[in-house]
Amino acid sequence: MTTTAPPLSAELEVGLRRLKLSTVRRLAPELMLTAKTQRWSPEDFLASLIEAEVGARDASNAAARLKAANFPVKKSFEDFDFSASSVPRATLDYLASLEWVRAKENPCFVGPPGTGKSHCLVALGHAAVDAGYKVRYFVAAELVESLYRGLADNSVGKVIESILRADLVICDEIGFAPLDDTGAQLFFRFVAAAYERRSLAIASHWPFEKAHMFRPTCARWCLKLTASPRRPALHGRRCRPCNAGRRPRSARRR
């Protein structure tokens, strides 16, 4: 015969609601019965309740971070085709360690379409969310559009600060859609605000050696992104590593 767990007293229900301990409130009746039947110590009973509450909150926070990140798809390095890429495994291992997020470095994936740039960015973003970091994902056109909307009420600074509440901002598809002068200025303002404060991961089919082909402001944010000598940069047909700390000749002449 199964014994039904008695409900919590009204006082406990009210107190647990006020403390927002929903998992404890839900599990406490059953755990109280189990603890009594199996003769748990008070410490074991309390530990079980706390473990359940912490686990539920961790899962809820992870789900909230994932929703806020706004990834277009689910990607991971487990389904990445390493054989189709010439990126050294040591480089990918460094990226997967997320040490660059803690160091506020800027990984840049540069290469033609189909070389795995977006896959790597999204996979790193998911890994960062799982590790407890706040992440925001944008394609470049969406990011600039968000900044444009701030022009209407002179709130660009607030929009940038709102985005930079994330530990990692991912900006994909830079160069696929052209930027006008205002868009380039807004993007540079965002990059300058993020520099050395947050980690900014980007992907583009334009190599940094061709920064002179961008509008002058675009070339400035390209050089801003490549200013960190420790930042792993990837480019080439299969995202081969390059010396991204070197400025293009044309940009040096400016």
N, C-alpha and C positions, 0 to 999 in steps of 0.2 A: 504493500500500500504506500503510495507516494504522499509525503507530507507537504502540504502547501505552506510556503513561507508567509509569515504574517506581514502585513504592510507596516511601513514605518509610521511612527507617531506623527501627529500633525506638526509638532514642534520641530522634529527632525526634517520633515518635508520642507517646511518654511525656511529653516536655516540653510539647508543644502541648496535650495533655490536661490537664496540671497547670495550665497558664496559661489553660485554658478558651477556647482559640482554635479553636473547632470549624470555622469557615468557612475559616480558613487551612489547617487540617489536611485539610479536604476538597478544597480547590482547589489546594494547593501542588504535587502531582504533575503535574497538567496544565499549570499555569503554569510550572513548572520546565522542562518539555519545550518549551513555546511560547517561553519566554525564550531557551533554547539555540538553537532553530531560527531564530528571528527576530533573534537577537543583541541582545537587550535589555541595557541597562546594569543594573548591580545596583540603582541607584536606581529605575528603571522597574519592575523586578521587585518590589522591596519596596513601592513605592507601590501597585501593583496588589493585592497581598495586603492591605495596610492598608485600602485603599478598600473592598474586598470585605467585610472583617471589620466595619468601621464601619457600612457599609450594612446588613449583616445584623443587627447589634445594634440599630441605630435601628429597623428594622422589628419586631424582637422586642419592644423596649421599647414601641413604639406599640401593638402588639397587646395587651400586658399592661395598658397604661393604658386601652385601650378596654374590655377585659374587666372591669377593676376599676370602671370608671365605671357599668356596669350600665344602659346606656340601654335603654329598652323597644323603640325602633325606630331606624332610621337616618334622619336628617333633615339637610337643608342649606338654605342660603339660595338655592341655585340652583333648588330646586323650590318656593320660597315665592312665593305670589301677591301681589306687591307692589301690583297694581292693586286688590286687595280690601282694602287696608289704608290708613289715613290717617296712618300713622306716617311722619314726614319721612324721606326717604332719608338725610339727614345723620345722623339719630339711629341708624339701622340701620348706617350706615357706621362710626360711633363704636363701636357694640357689636361689630361684626365685627372691629374693630381689636384687641380684647381689652385695650386700655389700662386699662379698668376692673378687669381681673383683677390687673394689675400694681399698680394703685392701691388694691386691696382695697376697691373700691366695690361697691354692692349694687343691681343692676338689678331692678326690680319690674315685672312684667307683670300688669296688672289689667284685667279686662273679662269680659263674659259668655262662656259656652261658645261655641266655634266661631270665635273671633276670632284664632286663631293663636298663643296664648300658649305652649302646650306645644311647638308647632313651633319657635318662636324659641328657647326654652330648650334644647331638644335640639340644634338646629342650632349654637347657641353652644357647647354642651358638646362636640360633635364637633370644632368648630374649635379649641377649647382643647386637646383631646387631640392633634390634629394639630400644634399649636404646641409641644407638649412639656409641657403642664401636666397635673397629676394632678387628676382630676375624679371626683366622686361624685354620682350621681343618685338622688333619692328622691321618692316622692309623700309628702305630709305624714303620712299615716296610717302609712306604713312607717317613716318617721324616728322618729315618736313611739313606735311599737311597739319599735324597736331600743333607745330610751332606757328604755322600761318594763322591758325584759328586764334592764337593768343594775340595777334596783331590787332584784331578788331576791338578788344577792350584793354589793350596795353598790358596784357598779363603774360607776355612771353617768359619773363623771368620766373613767374610762379609755375608755369607749365614745365619749364626746364627743371626747377627744383623738385616738382612732383615726380617727374620721371627719375631723377637722380636719388630718390629715396631707395631705389633698387641698388643692390650691391654690384650687379652686373647688368649692363644694357647691351643687347645684341641688335646690330643694325645690318640687315641683309640686303643684297641686291643694289649696292651702291654703284651708280653709273648706268643702270639699266634704263632709268628715266632721267631725262635732262633736267637740270636745275636752272631756274632763271637767277638773276642777280640777287633778288631778295631771298630766294630759297637757299642759295649758297651762303649768303651772309648769316641766315638763321642757323644753318647747319654748323657753320664755323663757330657761332656763338655757343651752340650746344656742346661741341667738341671741347672748346676752351673751358667751359664750365665743368665738364667731366674730368678734364686732364688732372691726373694725380689725386683725384678724389674718389673716382669710381673706375671700375674696369669696363672698357668698351671693346667689344668684340665685333669685328666687321668682316664682310665678304664683298668682293668686287671682281668683275672681270677685267678691270683696268689695272695694269701693273703700275706700281708707284714710280717706275722709271719714266712713265708717260704723264706724270703729274702736270707737265707744262701744257698738255693738251686740254686741261680743264680750264675753267675760268680762274683768274688769279686767286680769288677767295678759296675755290676748291683746292687749288694747289697748296694754299696755306694750311688747310686742315689735314691734307695728306701728310705734310711735313710734321704737323703737330702730332699726328698719330704715330709716326715712325721715330719720334724723338727718344724713346726708351731703348737703349742698346740691349737690354735683356729680353725684350719682347720677342717671342717666337713669331716670325712672319712666314707665311707660306704662299708660294706662287708657282707659276709655270703650268704646263699642260696637265701635270698630275700634282699640282700643289707642292712643288719642290721648295725646300728652304732657300731663302735668299738673305742677303745682307741688307736688311731694311733700314738700318741706321744711317745709310749713306744717302745724302740728298742728290736728287737729279741735277745735272749740270745746269739746265735751264733755270731751275728753281734757285740755284746758288747765285746765278747772275742777276736775279731780281733785286 
